[in-house]
């Protein structure tokens, strides 16, 4: 099997290829004209201020009790059309409200004639705190029952400032080259993960059961972190409903996002398993954790509706280190007990 040095070289090549191709090859290409105009309608109160000048929209609010924003109504769009909403955005001292959506946001909202479709993806930008100018883009498929569309920029029960410029809404079509690149990169990342697992199994001197446990830990992490966004969200919502995560008493006990808890738990179990099955140094264990944690996040650049987060990689490695430390302590205690007999 390849050595960890070979895995490291393979990982660096895959990292560079993934980042460069993600930057150079868009998943969609424009196939129509601009749908937005300069006709923005303001929604503000005495606690809010809206400035629109030279194509730049500035929203400012000093009260978390109100919404401050602008909205634009879009002419009817053919169902199943894919729309790209993009903008340059920055935020200044945005303090979020009590709900997850109480942030500085740019939204595309679809209405079916009776109600807004909040069950569909709506957010192109969601910011809190102070963030520098950065280009954001998101893709939305027009639902079959959509009768009208609104594009809205708002400080939703949040304080601070939001600035937007270069706002565009255009129809797009799938880029054929992106499909092949996406498939090739995901297959390559899968090969890297399989080779890494194969190397771990080949240097493991333990029983079949322990090797199977290690393989299952790898599989759980790879499958869980690379699920398409819609499937991940469905599973998360189902789990949340089952344990009543909206209950305040539960949140007091476990204030983290459930997805972050999952990251910690599975990598904690991986750390336990690595230390229990591999007699290599801590450095080798750490390299394996970093390769797996970072690689699964980078692969999400080419997975539908998923976004890689540096914080998730750090959480993964921290969870794995916790497992390594606990298993190391357990093995030392057991070894001391044996020596005393």
VEXSENU-446728 format. One record per residue (C-alpha): x, y, z. Coordinates in steps of 0.5 Angstrom, whole numbers, padded with zeros to 4 digits, always signed. Layout:
BEGIN
XYZ...
This chain:
BEGIN
+0000+0000+0000+0002+0007-0001+0006+0011+0005+0003+0017+0008+0008+0021+0005+0005+0019-0002-0002+0020+0001+0001+0027+0003+0003+0029-0004-0003+0026-0007-0007+0030-0002-0003+0037-0004-0004+0035-0011-0012+0034-0010-0012+0041-0006-0009+0045-0011-0013+0042-0017-0020+0043-0013-0019+0050-0011-0016+0052-0018-0022+0048-0021-0027+0051-0017-0025+0058-0018-0024+0057-0026-0030+0053-0028-0037+0055-0026-0042+0050-0025-0047+0054-0029-0046+0059-0035-0051+0065-0037-0056+0064-0042-0060+0070-0041-0061+0078-0040-0061+0081-0033-0067+0081-0029-0066+0086-0024-0067+0094-0025-0066+0100-0021-0073+0100-0018-0072+0098-0011-0077+0099-0006-0075+0101+0001-0078+0098+0008-0075+0102+0014-0077+0105+0020-0074+0111+0025-0069+0106+0027-0067+0104+0020-0063+0108+0014-0063+0106+0007-0058+0109+0002-0058+0107-0005-0052+0111-0009-0049+0109-0016-0051+0102-0015-0049+0101-0008-0054+0099-0003-0053+0101+0004-0057+0098+0010-0057+0101+0017-0061+0099+0023-0060+0101+0031-0066+0096+0033-0067+0089+0033-0074+0090+0034-0075+0091+0027-0073+0089+0019-0070+0094+0015-0069+0093+0008-0070+0094+0000-0074+0089-0004-0075+0088-0012-0081+0084-0015-0079+0080-0021-0083+0079-0028-0085+0072-0028-0080+0067-0030-0081+0060-0033-0081+0054-0028-0075+0050-0028-0071+0056-0030-0064+0056-0026-0063+0063-0023-0056+0066-0021-0056+0071-0016-0050+0075-0014-0047+0081-0011-0041+0084-0007-0043+0085+0000-0039+0087+0007-0042+0088+0014-0040+0092+0019-0042+0090+0027-0048+0086+0025-0051+0083+0031-0055+0077+0030-0062+0077+0033-0065+0071+0037-0067+0067+0031-0062+0064+0026-0065+0068+0020-0064+0075+0024-0058+0077+0020-0056+0081+0014-0058+0077+0008-0059+0078+0001-0065+0073-0001-0069+0070-0007-0076+0069-0005-0081+0065-0009-0089+0066-0008-0094+0061-0011-0100+0066-0011-0102+0064-0004-0096+0064+0001-0088+0065+0001-0084+0058-0001-0080+0058+0006-0079+0051+0005-0074+0052-0002-0067+0055-0001-0068+0063-0001-0061+0066+0002-0056+0068-0003-0052+0072+0003-0052+0071+0011-0047+0075+0015-0046+0077+0022-0040+0081+0025-0036+0085+0021-0034+0082+0014-0030+0085+0008-0032+0086+0001-0033+0079-0002-0037+0076-0008-0042+0072-0007-0047+0068-0011-0052+0062-0011-0057+0058-0015-0064+0058-0015-0069+0053-0019-0076+0056-0020-0081+0052-0017-0087+0049-0022-0092+0053-0018-0088+0060-0017-0092+0065-0020-0088+0071-0018-0081+0072-0015-0078+0078-0010-0071+0079-0009-0070+0082-0002-0064+0085+0002-0065+0086+0009-0063+0087+0016-0068+0082+0019-0068+0084+0027-0061+0085+0027-0057+0091+0028-0051+0094+0024-0049+0095+0017-0050+0092+0010-0047+0094+0004-0049+0091-0003-0046+0093-0010-0046+0089-0017-0052+0086-0015-0054+0081-0021-0060+0076-0023-0059+0072-0029-0062+0066-0032-0056+0060-0033-0056+0053-0035-0051+0048-0033-0044+0048-0035-0042+0041-0039-0035+0042-0037-0037+0042-0030-0040+0036-0029-0034+0032-0032-0029+0036-0027-0034+0035-0021-0034+0027-0023-0027+0027-0024-0025+0030-0017-0030+0027-0013-0028+0020-0016-0020+0022-0014-0022+0024-0007-0026+0018-0006-0019+0014-0008-0015+0018-0004-0020+0016+0002-0020+0009+0000-0012+0009+0000-0011+0012+0006-0016+0007+0010-0012+0001+0006-0006+0004+0009-0009+0004+0016-0011-0003+0015-0005-0006+0013-0001-0003+0018-0006-0005+0023-0004-0011+0027-0010-0013+0031-0016-0017+0030-0021-0017+0024-0026-0014+0029-0022-0008+0030-0020-0007+0023-0028-0007+0021-0029-0002+0027-0023+0003+0024-0026+0002+0017-0033+0003+0019-0031+0010+0022-0028+0012+0016-0034+0010+0012-0038+0014+0017-0034+0020+0016-0033+0020+0009-0041+0019+0007-0043+0024+0013-0039+0029+0011-0040+0028+0003-0048+0028+0003-0051+0032-0002-0054+0038+0002-0061+0037+0001-0060+0030+0004-0056+0032+0010-0061+0037+0011-0067+0032+0011-0063+0028+0016-0062+0034+0021-0069+0036+0021-0071+0029+0022-0066+0028+0028-0068+0035+0031-0075+0033+0031-0074+0026+0034-0070+0029+0040-0074+0036+0040-0068+0040+0039-0072+0046+0039-0074+0045+0047-0070+0051+0051-0068+0046+0056-0065+0041+0051-0061+0047+0048-0059+0049+0055-0056+0042+0056-0053+0042+0049-0052+0049+0046-0048+0047+0040-0051+0046+0033-0053+0038+0032-0048+0038+0026-0042+0040+0030-0044+0035+0035-0044+0030+0030-0037+0032+0027-0034+0032+0034-0037+0025+0036-0035+0021+0029-0028+0024+0029-0027+0023+0037-0029+0015+0035-0024+0015+0030-0019+0018+0034-0020+0012+0039-0020+0007+0034-0014+0010+0031-0010+0009+0037-0013+0002+0039-0011-0001+0032-0005+0003+0030+0002+0003+0034+0005+0008+0030+0007+0015+0034+0002+0021+0035+0005+0025+0029+0002+0019+0025-0005+0019+0028-0005+0027+0027-0003+0027+0020-0009+0022+0018-0014+0026+0022-0012+0032+0018-0012+0029+0012-0019+0026+0013-0022+0032+0016-0019+0037+0011-0020+0033+0005-0027+0031+0006-0029+0039+0007-0025+0041+0001-0029+0035-0003-0035+0039-0001-0033+0045-0006-0036+0040-0011-0042+0037-0008-0049+0040-0009-0051+0045-0003-0045+0044+0001-0040+0049+0003-0033+0047+0006-0032+0051+0013-0025+0051+0016-0028+0051+0023-0031+0044+0021-0024+0042+0020-0021+0044+0026-0027+0041+0030-0026+0035+0027-0019+0035+0029-0020+0037+0036-0025+0031+0036-0020+0026+0034-0015+0029+0039-0020+0028+0044-0021+0021+0042-0013+0020+0042-0012+0022+0049-0017+0018+0052-0015+0012+0049-0008+0013+0050-0010+0014+0058-0014+0008+0058-0008+0004+0055-0003+0007+0060-0008+0005+0066-0009-0002+0063-0001-0003+0062+0000-0001+0069-0005-0005+0072-0002-0011+0068+0005-0009+0070+0003-0009+0078+0000-0016+0077
